[in-house]
């Protein structure tokens, strides 16, 4: 089943805006992990906001699990499609962790006895059970972002959209968040849309999509996308570190096969030097 579907979607921020999305067709299947890539202003965040009805298209249709993202349906769509934004501090509504995680579920009318179960589920899912009664202001950036994800998970959505959710974190914090996302996808069957400018994060996805000026200009598996280095440069994107290392090794005369797996690359290097 299609978790998210864009059908001939048009959108602009007004007549004076140079940015346009025109005739965009895009789908995400239930259980899929899709990475959306692109330079600043390419339309990635606009895509996220259209997906759960924060923005309304000028034309065409956006739907979630077959439900049109419009009018009275928006309440249901936003329960099914949760978005985690870049800055966790902008998503915090309470000072104590469990109150913040419960906020969304409370606002959609979840029964009180169910809310406690959802808090427990969400905090366990992101590895923050021991911080249930902690003060959010005392947490690290990575921990705050985990709490933001937990707040979305407490809604029990079918889709979680991470809109540059690791951009303000250090490398360790980014790894922690991506490990959580990967586990949720595998264990909970969650559909994930990852909007990022960190190419290494996109390696985890089932499919990668590249946007440019409001259009999808490339899509395929990460292996397919990152094999097209010249096209990526055209769209102001860089190669993931492993692909860059592989290219430099080949240029230096060490013949290593195309891979996005660090373990396989290490084995290839060992084979070449043995």
Secondary structure, 3 states (H helix, E strand, C coil): CEEEEEEEEEEECCCCCCCEEEEEEEEEECCCEEEEECCCCCCHHHHHHHHCCCCCCCEEEEEECCEECCHHHHHHHHHHEEEECCCHHHHCCCCEHHHHHHHHHHHCCCCHHHHHHHHHHHHHHCCCHHHCCCEHHHCCHHHHHHHHHHHHHCCCCCEEEEECCCCCCCHHHHHHHHHHHHHHHHHHCCEEEEECCCHHHHCCCCEEEEEECCEEEEEECHHHHCCCHHHHHHCCCCCCHHHHHHHHHHHCCCCCCCCCCHHHHHHHHHHHHC
